[in-house]
């Protein structure tokens, strides 16, 4: 199953804040629509039913701010 979410913030230190419609498993890889790895889930914050997801970036894009608003996905079984 594929869970779709969005990038909402870049707090720095190689971290990204995402928002998904439900909690996602820790250490899950986060990919973009081209199946390129963006990072992995390292923590969940906020309300239990729709938490913010902290993602550790995999590499550094040329323009990190271009990630804000981008759709991302998590593949779960």
N, CA, C and O atoms as CSV, one atom per row, in Angstrom:
chain,resi,resn,atom,element,x,y,z
A,1,UNK,N,N,0.843,-1.175,0.000
A,1,UNK,CA,C,0.000,0.000,0.000
A,1,UNK,C,C,0.889,1.238,0.000
A,1,UNK,O,O,1.970,1.246,0.589
A,2,UNK,N,N,0.418,2.270,-0.663
A,2,UNK,CA,C,1.167,3.519,-0.765
A,2,UNK,C,C,0.439,4.603,0.022
A,2,UNK,O,O,-0.759,4.820,-0.164
A,3,UNK,N,N,1.175,5.283,0.907
A,3,UNK,CA,C,0.606,6.383,1.682
A,3,UNK,C,C,1.159,7.681,1.112
A,3,UNK,O,O,2.373,7.853,1.008
A,4,UNK,N,N,0.266,8.593,0.745
A,4,UNK,CA,C,0.668,9.866,0.151
A,4,UNK,C,C,0.671,10.960,1.205
A,4,UNK,O,O,-0.236,11.037,2.033
A,5,UNK,N,N,1.696,11.807,1.171
A,5,UNK,CA,C,1.790,12.926,2.094
A,5,UNK,C,C,2.424,14.130,1.412
A,5,UNK,O,O,2.678,14.110,0.207
A,6,UNK,N,N,2.676,15.170,2.185
A,6,UNK,CA,C,3.289,16.397,1.669
A,6,UNK,C,C,4.396,16.870,2.594
A,6,UNK,O,O,4.360,16.640,3.803
A,7,UNK,N,N,5.380,17.534,2.001
A,7,UNK,CA,C,6.433,18.187,2.778
A,7,UNK,C,C,5.891,19.545,3.213
A,7,UNK,O,O,5.412,20.318,2.383
A,8,UNK,N,N,5.964,19.841,4.520
A,8,UNK,CA,C,5.409,21.102,5.016
A,8,UNK,C,C,6.461,22.066,5.549
A,8,UNK,O,O,6.186,23.261,5.659
A,9,UNK,N,N,7.675,21.579,5.888
A,9,UNK,CA,C,8.671,22.480,6.463
A,9,UNK,C,C,10.051,21.841,6.381
A,9,UNK,O,O,10.188,20.621,6.290
A,10,UNK,N,N,11.078,22.703,6.415
A,10,UNK,CA,C,12.470,22.262,6.485
A,10,UNK,C,C,13.122,22.962,7.674
A,10,UNK,O,O,13.593,24.091,7.533
A,11,UNK,N,N,13.162,22.315,8.851
A,11,UNK,CA,C,13.709,22.973,10.034
A,11,UNK,C,C,15.228,23.074,10.040
A,11,UNK,O,O,15.784,23.774,10.887
A,12,UNK,N,N,15.913,22.404,9.129
A,12,UNK,CA,C,17.377,22.452,9.068
A,12,UNK,C,C,17.997,21.163,9.554
A,12,UNK,O,O,17.293,20.211,9.891
A,13,UNK,N,N,19.315,21.134,9.590
A,13,UNK,CA,C,20.099,19.979,10.052
A,13,UNK,C,C,19.755,18.703,9.285
A,13,UNK,O,O,19.833,17.608,9.841
A,14,UNK,N,N,19.378,18.836,8.020
A,14,UNK,CA,C,19.082,17.670,7.200
A,14,UNK,C,C,17.747,17.017,7.498
A,14,UNK,O,O,17.522,15.866,7.125
A,15,UNK,N,N,16.853,17.743,8.168
A,15,UNK,CA,C,15.537,17.200,8.499
A,15,UNK,C,C,14.448,17.847,7.659
A,15,UNK,O,O,14.569,18.997,7.236
A,16,UNK,N,N,13.385,17.090,7.425
A,16,UNK,CA,C,12.209,17.556,6.698
A,16,UNK,C,C,10.999,17.208,7.564
A,16,UNK,O,O,10.980,16.164,8.216
A,17,UNK,N,N,9.997,18.077,7.572
A,17,UNK,CA,C,8.740,17.778,8.255
A,17,UNK,C,C,7.689,17.496,7.193
A,17,UNK,O,O,7.446,18.307,6.300
A,18,UNK,N,N,7.070,16.317,7.312
A,18,UNK,CA,C,6.022,15.921,6.377
A,18,UNK,C,C,4.707,15.714,7.104
A,18,UNK,O,O,4.672,15.616,8.330
A,19,UNK,N,N,3.627,15.648,6.339
A,19,UNK,CA,C,2.301,15.405,6.916
A,19,UNK,C,C,1.638,14.307,6.116
A,19,UNK,O,O,1.487,14.420,4.899
A,20,UNK,N,N,1.238,13.240,6.799
A,20,UNK,CA,C,0.577,12.101,6.176
A,20,UNK,C,C,-0.792,11.932,6.818
A,20,UNK,O,O,-0.999,12.387,7.943
A,21,UNK,N,N,-1.731,11.290,6.130
A,21,UNK,CA,C,-3.088,11.161,6.663
A,21,UNK,C,C,-3.208,10.225,7.864
A,21,UNK,O,O,-4.236,10.214,8.541
A,22,UNK,N,N,-2.172,9.446,8.130
A,22,UNK,CA,C,-2.187,8.548,9.286
A,22,UNK,C,C,-0.751,8.296,9.715
A,22,UNK,O,O,0.175,8.583,8.956
A,23,UNK,N,N,-0.544,7.764,10.916
A,23,UNK,CA,C,0.820,7.473,11.366
A,23,UNK,C,C,1.511,6.474,10.427
A,23,UNK,O,O,0.879,5.565,9.888
A,24,UNK,N,N,2.795,6.663,10.251
A,24,UNK,CA,C,3.584,5.782,9.385
A,24,UNK,C,C,4.678,5.118,10.219
A,24,UNK,O,O,5.093,5.671,11.238
A,25,UNK,N,N,5.149,3.950,9.805
A,25,UNK,CA,C,6.181,3.250,10.584
A,25,UNK,C,C,7.517,3.983,10.577
A,25,UNK,O,O,7.911,4.571,9.570
A,26,UNK,N,N,8.214,3.941,11.723
A,26,UNK,CA,C,9.563,4.505,11.801
A,26,UNK,C,C,10.491,3.733,10.868
A,26,UNK,O,O,10.270,2.553,10.598
A,27,UNK,N,N,11.515,4.397,10.385
A,27,UNK,CA,C,12.516,3.852,9.455
A,27,UNK,C,C,11.964,3.551,8.072
A,27,UNK,O,O,12.655,2.929,7.265
A,28,UNK,N,N,10.730,3.975,7.770
A,28,UNK,CA,C,10.171,3.777,6.431
A,28,UNK,C,C,10.863,4.701,5.441
A,28,UNK,O,O,11.068,5.877,5.743
A,29,UNK,N,N,11.230,4.196,4.260
A,29,UNK,CA,C,11.793,5.085,3.246
A,29,UNK,C,C,10.713,5.996,2.670
A,29,UNK,O,O,9.579,5.572,2.451
A,30,UNK,N,N,11.080,7.247,2.429
A,30,UNK,CA,C,10.183,8.239,1.835
A,30,UNK,C,C,10.684,8.494,0.415
A,30,UNK,O,O,11.862,8.785,0.206
A,31,UNK,N,N,9.776,8.381,-0.560
A,31,UNK,CA,C,10.150,8.529,-1.962
A,31,UNK,C,C,9.302,9.611,-2.634
A,31,UNK,O,O,8.243,9.989,-2.132
A,32,UNK,N,N,9.786,10.103,-3.778
A,32,UNK,CA,C,8.997,11.069,-4.541
A,32,UNK,C,C,8.255,10.343,-5.659
A,32,UNK,O,O,8.278,9.114,-5.724
A,33,UNK,N,N,7.601,11.092,-6.534
A,33,UNK,CA,C,6.789,10.476,-7.586
A,33,UNK,C,C,7.622,9.750,-8.642
A,33,UNK,O,O,7.079,8.973,-9.427
A,34,UNK,N,N,8.930,9.992,-8.671
A,34,UNK,CA,C,9.819,9.264,-9.593
A,34,UNK,C,C,10.478,8.065,-8.906
A,34,UNK,O,O,11.378,7.434,-9.460
A,35,UNK,N,N,10.009,7.761,-7.681
A,35,UNK,CA,C,10.527,6.681,-6.848
A,35,UNK,C,C,11.958,6.933,-6.385
A,35,UNK,O,O,12.677,5.994,-6.044
A,36,UNK,N,N,12.372,8.201,-6.373
A,36,UNK,CA,C,13.691,8.587,-5.876
A,36,UNK,C,C,13.593,8.739,-4.354
A,36,UNK,O,O,12.653,9.352,-3.846
A,37,UNK,N,N,14.557,8.185,-3.639
A,37,UNK,CA,C,14.535,8.247,-2.179
A,37,UNK,C,C,14.813,9.673,-1.712
A,37,UNK,O,O,15.819,10.277,-2.084
A,38,UNK,N,N,13.904,10.201,-0.890
A,38,UNK,CA,C,14.051,11.520,-0.295
A,38,UNK,C,C,14.728,11.394,1.068
A,38,UNK,O,O,15.566,12.220,1.429
A,39,UNK,N,N,14.361,10.354,1.824
A,39,UNK,CA,C,14.908,10.147,3.165
A,39,UNK,C,C,14.196,9.008,3.857
A,39,UNK,O,O,13.583,8.159,3.210
A,40,UNK,N,N,14.282,8.994,5.205
A,40,UNK,CA,C,13.574,7.967,5.973
A,40,UNK,C,C,12.944,8.585,7.212
A,40,UNK,O,O,13.437,9.582,7.738
A,41,UNK,N,N,11.853,7.987,7.672
A,41,UNK,CA,C,11.107,8.478,8.831
A,41,UNK,C,C,11.916,8.202,10.100
A,41,UNK,O,O,12.309,7.065,10.361
A,42,UNK,N,N,12.162,9.265,10.893
A,42,UNK,CA,C,12.920,9.097,12.135
A,42,UNK,C,C,12.100,9.399,13.382
A,42,UNK,O,O,12.484,8.999,14.481
A,43,UNK,N,N,10.965,10.107,13.231
A,43,UNK,CA,C,10.157,10.448,14.398
A,43,UNK,C,C,8.772,10.917,13.965
A,43,UNK,O,O,8.560,11.320,12.821
A,44,UNK,N,N,7.828,10.851,14.919
A,44,UNK,CA,C,6.474,11.366,14.710
A,44,UNK,C,C,6.185,12.382,15.800
A,44,UNK,O,O,6.559,12.177,16.954
A,45,UNK,N,N,5.515,13.489,15.442
A,45,UNK,CA,C,5.205,14.565,16.391
A,45,UNK,C,C,3.752,14.992,16.246
A,45,UNK,O,O,3.178,14.904,15.161
A,46,UNK,N,N,3.165,15.454,17.335
A,46,UNK,CA,C,1.847,16.058,17.252
A,46,UNK,C,C,0.706,15.115,17.516
A,46,UNK,O,O,0.879,14.113,18.210
A,47,UNK,N,N,-0.496,15.420,16.961
A,47,UNK,CA,C,-1.690,14.644,17.259
A,47,UNK,C,C,-1.560,13.193,16.797
A,47,UNK,O,O,-0.978,12.918,15.748
A,48,UNK,N,N,-2.096,12.290,17.572
A,48,UNK,CA,C,-1.969,10.861,17.309
A,48,UNK,C,C,-2.632,10.456,15.995
A,48,UNK,O,O,-2.091,9.618,15.275
A,49,UNK,N,N,-3.784,11.027,15.667
A,49,UNK,CA,C,-4.510,10.602,14.469
A,49,UNK,C,C,-3.898,11.118,13.168
A,49,UNK,O,O,-4.084,10.489,12.126
A,50,UNK,N,N,-3.180,12.235,13.190
A,50,UNK,CA,C,-2.557,12.787,11.984
A,50,UNK,C,C,-1.264,13.508,12.375
A,50,UNK,O,O,-1.202,14.737,12.343
A,51,UNK,N,N,-0.229,12.739,12.746
A,51,UNK,CA,C,0.993,13.370,13.245
A,51,UNK,C,C,1.845,13.987,12.139
A,51,UNK,O,O,1.715,13.646,10.963
A,52,UNK,N,N,2.711,14.895,12.548
A,52,UNK,CA,C,3.758,15.376,11.661
A,52,UNK,C,C,4.837,14.304,11.646
A,52,UNK,O,O,5.086,13.653,12.661
A,53,UNK,N,N,5.470,14.123,10.509
A,53,UNK,CA,C,6.487,13.087,10.343
A,53,UNK,C,C,7.833,13.758,10.141
A,53,UNK,O,O,7.984,14.592,9.248
A,54,UNK,N,N,8.811,13.401,10.963
A,54,UNK,CA,C,10.166,13.937,10.825
A,54,UNK,C,C,10.946,12.972,9.939
A,54,UNK,O,O,11.032,11.776,10.219
A,55,UNK,N,N,11.509,13.515,8.872
A,55,UNK,CA,C,12.215,12.715,7.873
A,55,UNK,C,C,13.673,13.176,7.829
A,55,UNK,O,O,13.944,14.370,7.703
A,56,UNK,N,N,14.604,12.235,7.932
A,56,UNK,CA,C,16.030,12.525,7.781
A,56,UNK,C,C,16.338,12.463,6.297
A,56,UNK,O,O,16.152,11.426,5.660
A,57,UNK,N,N,16.820,13.603,5.730
A,57,UNK,CA,C,17.082,13.688,4.301
A,57,UNK,C,C,18.176,12.729,3.854
A,57,UNK,O,O,19.151,12.490,4.568
A,58,UNK,N,N,17.991,12.193,2.666
A,58,UNK,CA,C,18.994,11.348,2.020
A,58,UNK,C,C,19.710,12.236,1.006
A,58,UNK,O,O,19.196,12.450,-0.092
A,59,UNK,N,N,20.887,12.757,1.354
A,59,UNK,CA,C,21.571,13.705,0.478
A,59,UNK,C,C,20.963,15.088,0.624
A,59,UNK,O,O,20.004,15.275,1.373
A,60,UNK,N,N,21.517,16.054,-0.090
A,60,UNK,CA,C,21.028,17.433,-0.007
A,60,UNK,C,C,20.731,17.941,-1.409
A,60,UNK,O,O,21.633,18.023,-2.243
A,61,UNK,N,N,19.466,18.285,-1.678
A,61,UNK,CA,C,19.146,18.830,-3.000
A,61,UNK,C,C,19.781,20.206,-3.196
A,61,UNK,O,O,20.123,20.882,-2.227
A,62,UNK,N,N,19.937,20.615,-4.460
A,62,UNK,CA,C,20.532,21.921,-4.760
A,62,UNK,C,C,19.725,23.054,-4.142
A,62,UNK,O,O,20.290,24.018,-3.624
A,63,UNK,N,N,18.400,22.934,-4.198
A,63,UNK,CA,C,17.518,23.952,-3.624
A,63,UNK,C,C,16.559,23.268,-2.651
A,63,UNK,O,O,15.465,22.873,-3.055
A,64,UNK,N,N,16.940,23.118,-1.374
A,64,UNK,CA,C,16.090,22.395,-0.429
A,64,UNK,C,C,14.683,22.974,-0.284
A,64,UNK,O,O,13.738,22.222,-0.045
A,65,UNK,N,N,14.524,24.285,-0.421
A,65,UNK,CA,C,13.198,24.892,-0.274
A,65,UNK,C,C,12.229,24.422,-1.361
A,65,UNK,O,O,11.015,24.544,-1.200
A,66,UNK,N,N,12.753,23.888,-2.461
A,66,UNK,CA,C,11.880,23.378,-3.521
A,66,UNK,C,C,11.114,22.133,-3.059
A,66,UNK,O,O,10.148,21.731,-3.707
A,67,UNK,N,N,11.536,21.517,-1.946
A,67,UNK,CA,C,10.834,20.350,-1.424
A,67,UNK,C,C,9.510,20.706,-0.748
A,67,UNK,O,O,8.603,19.875,-0.702
A,68,UNK,N,N,9.385,21.926,-0.225
A,68,UNK,CA,C,8.173,22.320,0.496
A,68,UNK,C,C,6.978,22.282,-0.456
A,68,UNK,O,O,7.001,22.873,-1.536
A,69,UNK,N,N,5.937,21.571,-0.026
A,69,UNK,CA,C,4.729,21.414,-0.832
A,69,UNK,C,C,4.752,20.206,-1.745
A,69,UNK,O,O,3.722,19.850,-2.318
A,70,UNK,N,N,5.902,19.569,-1.895
A,70,UNK,CA,C,6.012,18.414,-2.783
A,70,UNK,C,C,5.294,17.198,-2.206
A,70,UNK,O,O,5.320,16.961,-0.998
A,71,UNK,N,N,4.652,16.432,-3.089
A,71,UNK,CA,C,4.031,15.180,-2.669
A,71,UNK,C,C,5.117,14.117,-2.512
A,71,UNK,O,O,6.018,14.000,-3.344
A,72,UNK,N,N,5.014,13.355,-1.441
A,72,UNK,CA,C,5.937,12.245,-1.178
A,72,UNK,C,C,5.122,11.022,-0.804
A,72,UNK,O,O,3.933,11.124,-0.504
A,73,UNK,N,N,5.765,9.869,-0.823
A,73,UNK,CA,C,5.067,8.614,-0.607
A,73,UNK,C,C,5.863,7.688,0.308
A,73,UNK,O,O,7.090,7.756,0.384
A,74,UNK,N,N,5.133,6.828,0.992
A,74,UNK,CA,C,5.725,5.780,1.792
A,74,UNK,C,C,5.050,4.480,1.373
A,74,UNK,O,O,3.823,4.384,1.351
A,75,UNK,N,N,5.869,3.475,1.040
A,75,UNK,CA,C,5.354,2.156,0.681
A,75,UNK,C,C,5.303,1.305,1.942
A,75,UNK,O,O,6.326,1.121,2.601
A,76,UNK,N,N,4.133,0.785,2.288
A,76,UNK,CA,C,3.991,-0.104,3.445
A,76,UNK,C,C,3.248,-1.360,3.018
A,76,UNK,O,O,2.430,-1.333,2.098
A,77,UNK,N,N,3.541,-2.458,3.698
A,77,UNK,CA,C,2.856,-3.708,3.388
A,77,UNK,C,C,1.572,-3.815,4.167
A,77,UNK,O,O,0.852,-4.806,4.038
